[in-house]
Amino acid sequence: MKTVLLKNVPEEDWITFKTEAIGHNMTIGEFLAYLIREHIKKHDNTRWKRILSYRSTRTKEEIEEHEKQIKKFRETFKLER
């Protein structure tokens, strides 16, 4: 298993996290995986609904203009699509 480094975690939060892991009779890695799985179960459907139901606020003309600008940029630097 890989070792990872977590940066910028406040000491108090880290102590709480370790305490919670112990309270659930899990290692820190097991507890983190558990929290991630639970979070995904709870919030995954709403996130995808939001993403898939997104409606652009740009007009068709704005989108076409933007595509023209992208094409011109790509041609300038000889970038392939």
N, C-alpha and C positions, 0 to 999 in steps of 0.2 A: 504494500500500500504506500502511496505517496505522502510525503510530509508537506504541509502547506503552512504558510505564514499569513496570519490575519493582521492587517495594519489598522491603526486608528480606532481600536476598540477600547472604549473607556474601561478602566480597571474595574469599576463597580459592575458594569454590564458583564465583563468577563467572569467575574466571581459569581454573579447570578447565573450565568449560563452553565458554568461548571457545577454549581450546586443543583440546578435543575436536572442536569444529566445524571448526577449521582442519585437524585431523588427518583428518577425513572429507571434506575439500575442499568444505565447504559454508559458506554464510553462516550467521549466527546464527539467522536466521528459518527457513532451510531445515532446519537441524539440530534446532531446536525442533519443527517440524512432523514431522520424521522420528521423533523420540523419542515424540511423542504418538501417531502412527500405530502404532508398534511396541508401545507400552504397551497400546493398545486391542486390538490383535491378540492379545496375550498374555493379557490379563486380562478382556476383555469378556465372554466366555462364563461365567466363574465368577461375575462380579458379577451378571449377570442371573439365573443359576440361584439364587443366594442370595436375590435380591429376589423372584423369582417363587415360590419355595418357602417363603416366610415364613409362619409360622403365628402368629396372634395369641395372646397369653397371657391376653387378657381373656375373661371368660365372656360368654355371650349376654346375660345380665342386665346386666352392666356396660356393654356396648355400647348396649343399649336405653336405659339410664339416661343415658349420655353424649349420645345423640341427643336425648333429651328436654331436657337442659340446653342443648344447642345451639339447639334450636327455641325455647325460652323466651328465650334471649339474643337471638336474631334478632328475635323479636316485640317485645322490650323496646325495641330500637333501630330497629324497623321496617325491618329488612334483608330484602331479597328473596333468594331462592335462585336 
